Amino acid sequence: MKLRVIAATLLAATLLVGCGSKASGEKLTGKAEGFGGEVTVEVTVDGDKITDVKAVGDSETDGIGSKAIEELPGKIVEANSADVEVVSGATVTSTAIIDAVKSALESK
């Protein structure tokens, strides 16, 4: 009887571990020239869905280009597309982020 309980417990534990959440999503990288230098993005996709976008542009103007770096990734994820409006006053940085995302997606 004890052997059956142990076997059932091990089987249940194995099934639970096998059904655990798996890190999903392919990470793609794109680059484009911004106002102050290169802007790099990391786009995470799961199938045809954009699940995350991270943008880095350390040389972009603080308070202007940095605003686009903060705002645009969320808009791109929400729209599930790089076809979003640029951030007012940060057109060059916004365009760089959009172009970098498109470049990353095309590399898929």
Buried (B, 14 or more C-beta within 10 A) or exposed (E): EEEEEEEEEEEEEEEEEEEEEEEEBEEBEBBBBBBBEBBBBBBBBEEEEBBBBEBBBEEBBEEBBBBBBEBBBEBBBEEEBBEBEBBEEBBBBBBBBBBBBBBBBEEE
